[in-house]
Amino acid sequence: MADDLAWETLATETAYTCPGFDVVHEDVRLPDGTESDFDFLREGDSVVILPFTPDGDVVVIEEWRQAVKRVNRALPAGSVEADDDAPRAAVSRELREETGYEADEVSHLYTAEPANGYADSVFHYFLAEGCTPTAEQDLDFNESIRVETTAFEVLLASLRTGDLQDGRSAVGVMYYALFER
């Protein structure tokens, strides 16, 4: 049964494509019958990983973010790619590529739509436990990432002081602090 708030999509076209996302243009009919247009970012699914070492520290990354022109402290994260059979497969790949760590156990924490007013992004949050360094980083050509470990309490405190500004990471840290420990 259709929801009386639903918009009807009349036509869809990709207006712009670049690595990482597309800009999609749609012609739509609103519930009152008015026809309009709507543009949004098509980014798709990503994973965000809260990786704990056997000693209980968190593996974090520092990465240059060109849009804000600074180094950003964050949790490892990345896109679910076409050859990943599920978000869980992307967790292992992204953790290994960005940090050189692998996990003994991985479990799903939470799924969020962080900006569903203008993007179709979906973030799947995972807890990775027993993470140990097993390989070298295998970064994409446009990634500049430094890896370190920190105590969870220090990471949580950096959120409170505003030092941890990455929104994806903030949600993962807060979710874990509120519901998992």
ChimeraX attribute file (.defattr): number of C-alpha atoms within 10 A of each C-alpha:
attribute: neighborCount
match mode: 1-to-1
recipient: residues
	/A:1	3
	/A:2	6
	/A:3	7
	/A:4	9
	/A:5	9
	/A:6	10
	/A:7	16
	/A:8	14
	/A:9	15
	/A:10	12
	/A:11	10
	/A:12	14
	/A:13	11
	/A:14	14
	/A:15	12
	/A:16	11
	/A:17	12
	/A:18	7
	/A:19	6
	/A:20	10
	/A:21	14
	/A:22	17
	/A:23	17
	/A:24	17
	/A:25	17
	/A:26	18
	/A:27	16
	/A:28	18
	/A:29	16
	/A:30	16
	/A:31	13
	/A:32	9
	/A:33	10
	/A:34	9
	/A:35	14
	/A:36	12
	/A:37	14
	/A:38	12
	/A:39	16
	/A:40	17
	/A:41	21
	/A:42	17
	/A:43	16
	/A:44	16
	/A:45	20
	/A:46	21
	/A:47	25
	/A:48	28
	/A:49	31
	/A:50	24
	/A:51	27
	/A:52	22
	/A:53	21
	/A:54	13
	/A:55	11
	/A:56	15
	/A:57	20
	/A:58	23
	/A:59	26
	/A:60	24
	/A:61	21
	/A:62	17
	/A:63	18
	/A:64	17
	/A:65	13
	/A:66	9
	/A:67	6
	/A:68	8
	/A:69	8
	/A:70	11
	/A:71	15
	/A:72	18
	/A:73	23
	/A:74	24
	/A:75	24
	/A:76	26
	/A:77	23
	/A:78	19
	/A:79	21
	/A:80	23
	/A:81	15
	/A:82	8
	/A:83	8
	/A:84	13
	/A:85	10
	/A:86	12
	/A:87	20
	/A:88	17
	/A:89	14
	/A:90	24
	/A:91	30
	/A:92	17
	/A:93	18
	/A:94	25
	/A:95	27
	/A:96	23
	/A:97	19
	/A:98	25
	/A:99	24
	/A:100	19
	/A:101	23
	/A:102	24
	/A:103	21
	/A:104	11
	/A:105	11
	/A:106	19
	/A:107	13
	/A:108	14
	/A:109	18
	/A:110	15
	/A:111	16
	/A:112	14
	/A:113	13
	/A:114	15
	/A:115	11
	/A:116	12
	/A:117	9
	/A:118	13
	/A:119	19
	/A:120	15
	/A:121	19
	/A:122	19
	/A:123	22
	/A:124	24
	/A:125	28
	/A:126	23
	/A:127	20
	/A:128	24
	/A:129	21
	/A:130	17
	/A:131	24
	/A:132	19
	/A:133	14
	/A:134	12
	/A:135	12
	/A:136	12
	/A:137	18
	/A:138	15
	/A:139	15
	/A:140	9
	/A:141	6
	/A:142	7
	/A:143	12
	/A:144	14
	/A:145	18
	/A:146	15
	/A:147	18
	/A:148	12
	/A:149	15
	/A:150	14
	/A:151	15
	/A:152	18
	/A:153	13
	/A:154	12
	/A:155	21
	/A:156	17
	/A:157	13
	/A:158	15
	/A:159	19
	/A:160	12
	/A:161	9
	/A:162	9
	/A:163	13
	/A:164	17
	/A:165	15
	/A:166	14
	/A:167	12
	/A:168	20
	/A:169	23
	/A:170	19
	/A:171	17
	/A:172	23
	/A:173	21
	/A:174	13
	/A:175	15
	/A:176	19
	/A:177	13
	/A:178	9
	/A:179	8
	/A:180	9
	/A:181	6
